[in-house]
């Protein structure tokens, strides 16, 4: 599709969060592996086509390998029938968010309100951070930088 400044992204935009592929020695083994992968997926927020794919992979004709390019059109009604999951994770996150923003939904055990104290941040230990490899490079050049890296005893990470 096209993208341009000011374009409106509809709720039907397919951003393809993830792609799942499966492989097995046999067709039934491949189906079992992909079914397991789909069962283990946890996506919060956007709707996915995981229930549709689960129905597709469990359809008897699909499992038998008895299908053609019009399989989805012919079996659309069956493939699109699915119950919503329990979605316990999202329910818990919504509850925690609601409680954090709006307070506990139940009355307090006593009339004492939570303290309104704001903890004080500790004072900085020193006002000037220790020179790093950037400062070594700036002052000693590439040779000094390489030497400092070789002499460094710890692990060095970069992005």
C-alpha positions in Angstrom: 0.0 0.0 0.0 0.9 3.6 -0.1 1.9 5.8 2.7 1.7 9.6 2.7 1.8 12.4 5.2 -1.6 12.8 6.8 -2.9 9.4 5.8 -5.5 7.9 8.1 -4.7 4.4 9.4 -7.9 2.4 9.8 -8.4 -0.3 12.5 -8.2 -2.8 9.6 -4.6 -2.0 8.8 -2.5 -5.2 8.7 0.7 -4.4 10.4 1.8 -8.1 10.6 3.1 -8.2 14.1 4.6 -11.6 13.6 4.8 -14.5 11.2 4.7 -18.1 12.2 6.1 -20.9 10.1 6.1 -24.6 11.0 8.1 -27.5 9.8 7.9 -31.2 10.5 8.8 -34.6 8.9 5.2 -35.2 8.0 2.2 -33.0 7.3 0.4 -34.0 10.5 3.5 -33.3 12.5 3.8 -29.8 10.9 0.1 -29.1 11.8 0.7 -30.1 15.4 3.8 -27.9 15.7 2.0 -24.9 14.3 -1.0 -25.5 16.5 1.2 -25.6 19.5 3.0 -22.4 18.5 -0.4 -20.7 18.1 -1.6 -21.9 21.5 1.5 -20.5 23.2 1.1 -17.0 21.6 0.2 -14.2 23.9 -0.7 -10.9 22.2 -2.3 -8.1 24.1 -4.1 -5.2 22.5 -4.5 -5.7 18.8 -6.8 -8.4 17.4 -5.1 -11.3 15.7 -6.2 -14.0 13.3 -4.9 -16.7 15.7 -8.4 -18.2 16.4 -9.1 -18.4 12.6 -5.8 -20.2 12.0 -6.5 -22.6 14.9 -9.8 -23.4 13.3 -8.2 -23.8 9.9 -5.5 -26.2 11.3 -8.1 -28.3 13.1 -10.6 -28.6 10.2 -10.9 -32.3 9.2 -10.5 -31.6 5.5 -7.5 -29.4 6.0 -5.9 -32.0 8.3 -6.5 -34.7 5.6 -5.0 -32.4 3.0 -8.2 -32.4 1.0 -8.4 -28.7 0.1 -8.0 -26.3 -2.8 -7.6 -22.6 -3.2 -11.3 -22.0 -2.6 -11.2 -23.9 0.8 -11.6 -20.7 2.9 -14.4 -19.4 0.8 -16.3 -22.7 1.0 -15.7 -23.1 4.8 -15.7 -19.5 5.8 -18.6 -19.8 8.2 -17.0 -22.7 10.1 -13.6 -21.1 10.1 -14.9 -17.8 11.5 -16.8 -19.4 14.4 -14.7 -19.2 17.6 -15.1 -18.3 21.2 -13.1 -15.6 22.8 -10.3 -16.8 25.0 -10.2 -16.3 28.8 -7.6 -13.6 28.3 -6.7 -13.6 32.0 -3.5 -11.6 31.4 -5.3 -8.7 29.9 -8.0 -8.8 32.6 -5.3 -8.7 35.3 -3.5 -5.8 33.6 -6.7 -3.8 33.3 -7.5 -4.4 36.9 -4.0 -3.4 38.1 -4.1 -0.3 35.9 -7.5 0.7 37.1 -6.5 0.1 40.8 -3.3 2.1 40.3 -5.1 5.1 38.7 -8.4 5.1 40.6 -7.4 3.4 43.9 -8.7 0.2 45.4 -12.2 -0.8 44.4 -13.0 -2.0 47.9 -13.0 0.2 51.1 -10.0 0.3 53.2 -9.9 -2.0 56.3 -9.5 1.1 58.4 -9.9 4.8 58.0 -6.1 5.5 57.6 -5.3 6.9 54.2 -2.1 6.1 52.5 0.8 8.5 53.2 1.2 11.3 50.8 5.0 11.5 51.3 7.2 11.9 48.3 10.6 10.2 48.8 13.6 12.5 48.4 16.1 11.5 45.7 19.6 10.9 47.0 22.2 13.6 46.3 24.6 12.7 43.5 28.0 11.2 44.7 30.1 13.4 42.4 29.1 16.1 40.0 31.4 15.1 37.2 31.1 11.6 35.7 34.2 9.6 35.0 35.7 9.9 31.5 34.6 7.2 29.2 36.0 5.8 25.9 34.5 8.7 24.0 36.7 11.1 25.9 39.7 8.8 25.5 39.1 8.8 21.8 38.8 12.6 21.7 42.0 13.2 23.7 44.2 10.3 22.5 42.9 9.4 19.1 42.3 6.0 17.6 45.5 4.5 18.9 44.8 5.6 22.5 41.3 4.4 22.2 42.3 0.9 20.9 44.9 0.7 23.7 42.4 1.6 26.4 40.0 -1.1 25.1 42.7 -3.8 25.1 43.7 -2.9 28.7 40.1 -2.8 30.0 39.5 -5.8 32.3 35.7 -5.9 32.1 33.2 -6.7 29.4 32.6 -4.1 26.8 29.3 -3.8 25.0 28.3 -1.6 22.1 25.2 -1.1 20.0 
